[in-house]
Each structure stands twice: as C-alpha cells, then as structure tokens.
Amino acid sequence: MRALVCESWREFDALELKEVPPPALRPGGVRIRVEAAGVSFATQLVVAGKYQRKPPLPFTPGTEIAGTVIESAPDVPDPLPPGTRVFAVLDWGGLAEEAVADAIHVMPIPDGLPLAPAVAMPISYPTAASALLWRARLAPDQGGPWVLVHGAAAGVGLAGVEIAKALGARVIARCGAAKRAVPEARGADLVLDSAAPFREAVREATGGAGVAALLDTLGAPVFEDNLRCLGDGGMMVTIGFAAGGIPSLPLNLLLLKNIAVAGVNWGTYVGWSPGDNRQAHAPRVRALWQRLIDWWAAGALTPEVHASFPLPEFRAAMAEVRGRNAVGRVVLRPGER
C-alpha cells in the first residue's frame, strides 16, 4: 500500500511517499480503507518531533480518518460489517491507504454525511465540544450565555461556533475579514475582524457583562484581552497557540474578576497522554461522538472541507494549512489512485 513515511524528524514537505506493507491487525483493532485523512498544524509538529507526543520512528503520520471497514480483529465485540463507512481517531498511521484503529475509537458514519467532511468528527468537533461542555460547562438551559470564539473559520473554531449555537448560546466570532461569511452562515450573532482590537466590541455587545465562555486557539497575542472579556464566573478554555507564544497567567485578574482559565487536551481522552487511559475514557468519548452525530442529523452541524488532495499532493495540502487559507478542514485522499 502507499503511505507517507517519516523516517527521521523533519519538515512535513520532506516526508516520502512509499510502498509499504499494510499495518498488522492487532487485538481489538479494526482495519480501515482510508478514503479521507485530515491535515493540520499539529501534523507538521508531529513529524518535526515538536509535538508533546513522539511516535516511534519510522512511522506514518495522521490521526483522523474516514473510510470503510475492511476487517475487525476476532476479539472485537459486535464488529462492524466490512464496507461500513466509519470515522476514527488513531495514534498515527492515517496518511496511508489502510490504517488500523482501536475498535473503541471507530464510529459509523450516518447516511448523508460524506466521508471527507466526516474527517472533522474524530478530533475537531469533540475538541470544541469537550471545551464547551466539559470545561466551560455550557448547558442548553443557561438562558443564552455569550460565548467568544477565536479562529472562528478554522476547523476547531468553526466547530465551536456551531456547538455553542446548538447549546443556545449567543456567539461572538473572530476571524479574518475575508472569511466573515463563514461563521455568519453558522449563526454567529456578531463577527469581528481578527485584525482589529476586540475587547471594546465584546464589552459593547454584551452590555458590559462580558462572556460566559471563551474558546481560544491563538495564545499569547490575545490572552490578556481574553481575560478582560470574561464576565463574572466566566471560563476561558485554551486549546492551542496558533498565533504563537505561550502566555503567563496573571493570577490577580482571576481573583479580581472572579473568572477561571482551563485547558482541554482531546488527546488525553483518546490515549495520547502518559498513562494511556483510553479504555477508561471510551464510554465518555463515544457518548460525545454520538451527541455530535445527533446534532449533525438535526442540522446543527455542517462539517466543512476547504480542499482535498490526492495523497501524492500532500505538500499542496499542507501549504493550504500553513497559508491560513483554510475554511474548515484540509484533507488528503489516500484511497485515490
């Protein structure tokens, strides 16, 4: 089979497309024919050896896929029939024609959801959902709280806009001016240009009360303004540092404003952290995936694919990510010859 191979820590563009043996079917595993695989900033960090988790060399990168079941290991309870369309989260190995995932991390894709958009379901959507539901503790009965979402046209940010709206929140979305129509189409109540200051606009929109929850994918450049946008009891959830810089936390602001800051690492729940507690977290993870599927079925979520490329064009795919051109996700198509 064809796969992208990382033999030493390197730039993403220096990966090699090779013919390699299919991965072995391990106990508890499901072999999947990969039709679509996600490409993200995190992918290039992994192959450069700069991510918090380093696969053993050599390896094939790729952690989020959609495709069809080929076979399941004999010990998998209630195996999905061959040919079932599924999405899955992996430790690595997704940028290949075949991949093996743990059965607990494989979910059937409902009829009507194409494979390429389904790539957003294993990681992007649950990252935003776990931030808003598990950390910020938003609930549908909170009377329409205000939520601020940075990077609102990108994968996780756009998912955050949709999920916040599904929970009945009022959303302030920040993104590039050229992309403002994207969060607007998903129901954002106010869209702000990410090139402009935002603190006063948030204060005005909320009548001075501030936001109940804030989803931050950017990091240091917006951090202090984020804290000052939070209302009484508000929660900022940090997901990443796409704008560069890891900020320091001024604890006095937390005390004076009665606010909180939390992080969410979706990898913790799917076995990427020390200790590998994927089995313990599996029921909660699968319940969240099912909730997302239910929201999709109700029309509340619309996974967006900015562009897709055949596997040999992996450099062009990453160029779209690096150029910050993407609206939603960029995917590769390993199964296309």
N, C-alpha and C positions, 0 to 999 in steps of 0.2 A: 504494500500500500504506500501511497505518498504521504509524507509528513514533513512539517518544518522541524528541524533539529537544531538544538542549541548544545554545542559540544564544549564550549567554554563561555564564561561571562563576556557578553558582547553587546553591541548595539543591535536593535531589532532588525535593521536592514542587512546585517551581516549573517542572519540566520541562513541555513541551507535547506533547500527543498530536496528531499532524498526519497528513494525507495527503501522501506524498512519493513521488517516482519510485523504483522498485526500484534497488538498487545495481548498478553496472556489473559485468559478469563479466570479471574481469581475467585475464591469463595465469596459469596454474597454479591457478586458483580453482575452487571448487565452489559453486554456488548452492543454498541450503537453505531449504526452507519451515520456519520456526521454529514448533515446537509447544510448546516449553518453554524458558525462559531464566532463569538464576539472578540473584538479587538479593542483595547483601551489603553489609557496611560499606564495602568498597572501592569499590563502585559510587557511593555518595554522595560519597566523597572525590574520585573522578574528575570528577564533574560540578561539584564545587565548586572544581576546579583545585588541589586539595591533594594529589593523588597524585604519585608521583615521575615519572610519565609523563603528558603532556598531549596528548590528541588535538587535531587542528586544528578550530577552530570553523567552522561549526556541525557537530555530529556526533550520532550516536545511540549512547548507552552500551550496555554489555552485552558480556561477553567469554566467556560459557559458554552453549552452547545444545544442544538436542536437537531433531531434526526429521527431515525426509525430503529426499533429494536431488531437486532439480529438473533440473539440468543441470551438466555439467562443461565447462571450457574445452577447446578442441581439443588443447592441448598436454599435458593431464594424462595420464600413462601409466596404463594399467589403470583407467579411470574406473569408479566405482561406478554401477550402473544407476539411472535415475530411479526414485524410490519407495523406495530403500534407506533404512532407518532408521539414523541416524548421530548421534554427538555430535561436537562440535567446539569448539575454542578460537579466539577471534577477537582482533584488536587492539581493535575496538569494533564496534558495529552490531547487537548481538544482541537488543535490545529493540524488535524490528520483526517484521513478518510474513515478511520474507525477509532473508537475510543471505548474504554471500559470505565463505567461509573458504579459506585455503590448503589445497590437497589434502593436504599432509603433515600437517595438523592435523585431519583428518576421519577418524573411526574408525567402522566399522559397529557397531551395537548388536546384541548377540546376542538371539535369540528368548527371550522370557520376561522380559526386563528392560524395564519400561515406560519411556516417554520421559521423564516428569517426574523420576523418580529418577536417570535417566542423566545429568541436568544436573550431578550431583556428580562425574562421572568425568573431565571435562576439566581441572579445577583442584583441587577439594578433595582428592580421593583422591591424585592424584600429588604434591600439596604435602606431605601427610603421608608418603607413600611415599618421596619423594626425601629428606626429612629423616631418616627412619629407616634407609633403605638406603644412600644416598649420603653422608650426613654422619655419622650415628651408626654406620654400618657394621654394623648388626644382621644376623645371618645365622641360618638355621634350626638350625645345628649348634653354637650357643653355649651350650647347656645351660640354657635358660630364664632369661635375664637379667631383672632387674627394670626396668620402664620406667614413668616417671611422665608422665601426660598431663594438662595443664590444659585447661579448656574442653571437657571430655570428652563433652558432649551437643550441642555445636555442630558445624558442618559439618566443619572440618578436624580438630578434636579427636576426634570420634566416628570419623572415618576412621582416625585414628592408633591408637585403641583396637583396631579390627578388624585393622589391618595388623600391629600388634605381636603380637596373638594368632595371626595367620596365620603369623608367624615363630617361634612357640613361646615368646614372652616371657610373663612374669608382669606383669600391668598394675595399677598404682595409678592410678585415675581420679579427677579432681577436677571437681565440677560442683555446681550448685545442688541443695539437698536435694530439691526437688520433682521433679528430673529423674534422681535416682539410679538408678531402674529401667532407664534407657536404656543406660548403659554396662554395668550388670549383665547385661542381656539379651545384650550383645555379648561377654560372657565376662570382663569385668574382675574381677580377683581381689580387689580392695579398692576401695571407692568412698568418697571423703572429701568432706565438705561444703565447698564453696568459700568459705563464710563463716567457716570456722574455721581456726586455725593448722594447718599440715600437717607441719612439719619433724619433730616427735617421732613422729608417726604413721608417717611414712615410715621413720624410723630403726628403730622397733619392728618394722614389717612385714618389713624386710629383714635383721633380726637385727643391725643396726648397720652393715651393709656398704654401704648406700646403693644408688642405682640406677645401672644401666649407661648409660641414656639417658633424656633428659628432653625432652619436646616442649612448648615454651612459646609460647602465643598471647597472653599477657597483658601482659608487660613489667614495668615498674618495681616495682609493688607486691609482686611475688613473687620478684624477681630474686636478692636475696642468699640467701634461704632456698633457692631453686633450687640455687645453687652448693653450699650445705652439704648438700643431699640427694644430691649425686653421690658415687658410690663411687670407689675408686681406678681411674683411667683412664676415668672416666665422661665422657660428652659431653652437654652441653645444646645443643639446637638451637632458635634463636629464629626464629619465623615471623611474629610481629606484636605489636602493642601495644594490644590491645583494651581493657585496663584503664586505659590512659593512662600516659604518661610513658616516655621512653627512658632506660634506666638507664646508669650509668657502670660500667665493668668494673674491679673491684679485682684487679689482676693478681697481687697477692701470694697470693690464695686459689688461683689456678690453679697456682701453683708449689707451695704448701704441701700442697694436696690432690691434686696430680698429675691435674688434670682439664682439660677443654677446653670452649670455647664456640664455636659456629659458627652461621652464619645460612644460611637457604635461601630463595631467591627463585625461585619457579617461573617467573616471567616471563622470567628470563634464558634459559631453555631454549626458550621459545616466541616469542622475538624482541622482547620488550618493553624490553630494555636497550640502552644505547648500543652501536652496532656491529651490532646485529641479526644474531645468529648462528643463526637458526632452522634454516637448512639444515644447518649443521654438527651441530646437536644433534638433528635429526629422528630419526635411527635410534635413539638412546638414548631419546628421548621416546616413540616408538611402541612400543619394546620394553617400556617401563614400563607404558604403557596396556594392552598385551596381557597383561602379568602380572596387572594388576588385573582384567581381564576373566576371566582364568583363575581367579583367586581367587573372583570372583563366581560363576562356573559351578560351583565346588567348594563353594559355600555359605558361604564365609568372610566375604564382604562383603554387607552389606544396605544399600544407599543409602537414606537416609531423607528423605522430604519432609514437612516440618512443615505447610505450607499452600501452596496455589496459587491464583492470582487471574487473571481475565482482564486483558488489558493496560490497559484504562481504569482499573482499580483499583490502579494502580501505587503510589499513596500508601499504601493499606492494606497492601500487601505490605511496603513499607519500614518502616511502623510496627511490624510484627511483628519485623523485624530490629532496629530501634532499641530496642524494648522488651525485647530479650534473651529473648523468649518461645520462640524457635525451637528445636526439637529436630531437628537435621539442617538441611535447606535450605528456603528460601522461593523459589518460582518464579512467574513470570508466564507466561501462556498467550497469546502474540501471535496464534496462528492461529485463535483462537476469536472468532467474530463475534457 
